[in-house]
Amino acid sequence: MLKPYVMLKSYFIRHPASVGETYWQHTAQAGSFARELFLAAAACTVHAVLPFVFEQTASRKIATLHDRMVVNRHRQIAPSCVPATVQAELSQP
């Protein structure tokens, strides 16, 4: 059984580790995606009212973000980023 601190910490790093990132790398990536999606949403809103403006902006941004996510998904995790106790927990089914 893991100590409560280690178990709580594992909640914050389990998903980032599963995609090959540290907690802070994942925070930066997710924040970057959120900013780009926010801008794409703004372009869609303007496009809804003025259909001749931003005709392909949002679709291009979504395609770019998809490519970024798929490419980044294949990064290898650095073993030092995840404590051994959490690595063991992550490897359990």
Secondary structure, DSSP 8 states (H G I E B T S, - for coil): ---HHHHHHHHHHHHHHHTT--HHHHHHHHHHHHHHHHHHHHHHHHHHHSTTSSTTHHHHHHHHHHHHHHHHHT----GGGS-HHHHHHHH--
